[in-house]
């Protein structure tokens, strides 16, 4: 509706063989992802989720032209104390 994607979702690949084949297709080194593969190897279950872009929703509902006006706590370089 002119403000970008309001809601996004995905489902993780829980099938180890499919995941390994896709990693090989993308030329990824399985040793770098051993921990992720182990999650699938030792008992992952199918799971999915979604996320709502709250600032985008506020922009859409309120008819605000620029999303920067809907961000309650804006983040910009130099404003965080570390």
C-alpha positions in Angstrom: 0.0 0.0 0.0 2.8 2.4 -0.7 4.7 1.8 2.5 6.5 -1.4 1.7 5.8 -4.8 3.1 3.7 -4.7 6.2 4.0 -8.4 7.1 6.6 -10.9 6.1 6.9 -14.6 6.9 9.0 -17.7 6.3 9.4 -21.4 7.1 12.7 -22.9 8.0 13.9 -25.9 6.0 13.8 -28.8 8.4 14.9 -31.6 6.0 18.6 -32.1 6.4 19.2 -33.6 2.9 17.4 -30.7 1.2 19.4 -28.2 3.3 22.7 -29.8 2.5 21.9 -30.0 -1.2 20.9 -26.3 -1.3 24.1 -25.4 0.5 26.2 -27.3 -2.1 24.2 -25.6 -4.9 25.1 -22.2 -3.3 28.8 -23.3 -2.9 28.6 -22.9 0.9 31.1 -24.8 3.1 29.1 -27.1 5.4 31.9 -26.9 8.0 31.0 -23.2 8.5 27.4 -24.2 9.3 28.0 -27.3 11.4 25.9 -25.9 14.3 23.0 -25.1 12.0 23.1 -28.6 10.4 23.3 -30.2 13.8 20.0 -28.5 14.8 18.4 -30.3 11.9 20.3 -33.5 12.4 19.3 -34.0 16.0 15.6 -33.2 16.1 14.4 -30.1 14.5 10.7 -29.8 13.8 8.9 -27.9 11.1 8.5 -24.3 12.3 7.6 -21.0 10.7 6.8 -17.4 11.7 6.0 -14.0 10.7 6.8 -10.4 11.6 4.9 -7.2 11.5 6.7 -4.0 10.6 5.1 -1.8 13.3 6.4 1.5 11.9 5.2 0.6 8.4 1.7 -0.2 9.9 1.6 3.1 11.7 2.6 4.9 8.5 -0.1 3.1 6.5 -2.9 3.5 9.1 -2.1 7.2 9.8 -1.5 8.2 6.2 2.0 9.5 7.0 4.1 10.1 3.9 7.5 9.3 5.3 8.2 6.3 7.6 10.7 8.4 9.5 7.8 10.3 11.0 6.4 7.1 12.5 9.5 5.8 14.2 9.2 6.4 18.0 12.9 5.8 18.8 14.9 6.7 15.6 18.3 5.1 15.1 21.0 7.1 13.4 24.8 7.0 13.6 26.2 8.4 16.8 23.0 8.3 18.9 23.8 5.1 20.8 26.1 5.1 23.7 28.4 2.1 23.8 
